[in-house]
């Protein structure tokens, strides 16, 4: 015999709204720049598009000035501190090598910070 159904559905809402994620990222940029020579920070994926769910990660691209630092990923995770953060961290030279594959995600991304070149 089949167990009785409660006839209800559990709905899980996202832990953070898009606006909350953007606020956290914007406030973290200064602290991040104090620890890493950041050139670009871009939110991409479902939070950038606005179609996130409770299961969504917060996808973040961070590009920093060379040389390559072994601690860069850990620095970003610690400083930003968002739950379910999925950072994609590259030095400038590393990013140049993979940039073609990032065209589409960046086209729909939200730029949080981008260093402007000096005149």
Secondary structure, 3 states (H helix, E strand, C coil): CCCCCCCCCCCCCCCCCHHHHHHHHHHHHHHHHHHCCEEEEEEECHHHHCCCCCCCCEEEEEEECCCCCCCHHHHHHHHHCCCCEEEEEEEHHHHHHHHHHHHHHHHCCEEEEECCCCC
